[in-house]
Amino acid sequence: MGVIEDEEVSDHEEGGIVVDPRRLHEAARIAEALVFASAGPVSETYIAERLPRGVDVQHVLRELKGLYAGRGVQLVQAGDAWAFRTAPDLSFVIRTDETEVRKLSRAALEVLSIIAYHQPVTRAEIEDIRGVQTSKGTLDVLMEAGWVRFRGRRRSPGRPVTFGTTRDFLDHFGLEELRDLPGLEELKGAGLLSGRIPSNFQVPLPLGEDELAEDEDPITQLDLEELGLLTPGGKEDE
C-alpha cells in the first residue's frame, strides 16, 4: 500500500505500526518537505521525530524513494540519512561552470581509498599499505572536504587515532552504505586493478559506519582537545 494513496479507511495499527493510508500520506508529505528544505542529507532520526506517532519512517522513505524513481530528481540514501539529488544520467545538463572543482592528488585518492576499504585504519597502517609516508596535509585535505573523520582510538601502545569515512563521503559518491563500495570484479572491470594481482587477493569489507572494532575505543571530548579540534571547555578550535 503506497504512502501517496488517500483512501477512506478507518485508522488502525498493526504491531504498533500505523498502516492507515491517510496518516501515511501525511507522513510522506512531512518527510518530503523536511528533505527538500535541507541543504544536506537529513537523518532518519530527525525525520522520525517529526512524523505522526507510530509511523514507520523507513517505510515512508522507501515509498517516497519509489515515487521519485525515474524522475529528474531522486530521493537517495546515504547511510542513515536521505537527500534529493539530480538523476545521475542528467548530471551533464546541470551547469557547473561557476564552481571551481578541486581535484584530489594521486596521494589523496590513494589514502581515501585505503580509508574507505580498510576503516578503521591508523595513519601508520595507511603508510604500511601504501609503502610510503603519508603527510598530514593529505589527511587534512580529505578532512576539510568532509569525507574523512577521526572515528576512534586503537587499543595499542600510543593509542593511535583511527580514521573512517563520513556520511558526506557516501552522499558524494552515491553510496547508500559502505558495503556498496565496488568489489573485486567491479574494480577489475573498471581497469582500476592490474590483471597481475595475487590469486589470494581480497577486497576488504569495511565495518558499518558507526561500528567500533573490538580493539577500538570511541573518540571523547578529551581526545578532541588533545588533537586540537576542541579548545578546553568543549568549544571548537577556530
HELIX and SHEET records of a PDB file:
HELIX    1   1 PRO A   21  ALA A   37  1                                  17    
HELIX    2   2 GLU A   44  ALA A   48  1                                   5    
HELIX    3   3 VAL A   57  TYR A   68  1                                  12    
HELIX    4   4 PRO A   88  VAL A   93  5                                   6    
HELIX    5   5 ARG A  106  HIS A  118  1                                  13    
HELIX    6   6 ARG A  123  ARG A  130  1                                   8    
HELIX    7   7 LYS A  136  GLU A  144  1                                   9    
HELIX    8   8 ARG A  167  HIS A  172  1                                   6    
HELIX    9   9 LEU A  178  ASP A  180  5                                   3    
HELIX   10  10 LEU A  184  GLY A  189  1                                   6    
HELIX   11  11 GLN A  221  GLU A  226  1                                   6    
SHEET    1   A 2 GLU A  13  GLU A  14  0                                        
SHEET    2   A 2 ILE A  17  VAL A  18 -1                                        
SHEET    1   B 3 VAL A  42  SER A  43  0                                        
SHEET    2   B 3 ALA A  81  THR A  86 -1                                        
SHEET    3   B 3 VAL A  73  ALA A  78 -1                                        
SHEET    1   C 4 VAL A 121  THR A 122  0                                        
SHEET    2   C 4 VAL A 161  THR A 165 -1                                        
SHEET    3   C 4 VAL A 148  ARG A 154 -1                                        
SHEET    4   C 4 GLU A 216  PRO A 218 -1                                        
SHEET    1   D 2 LEU A 230  THR A 231  0                                        
SHEET    2   D 2 LYS A 235  GLU A 236 -1                                        
END                                                                             
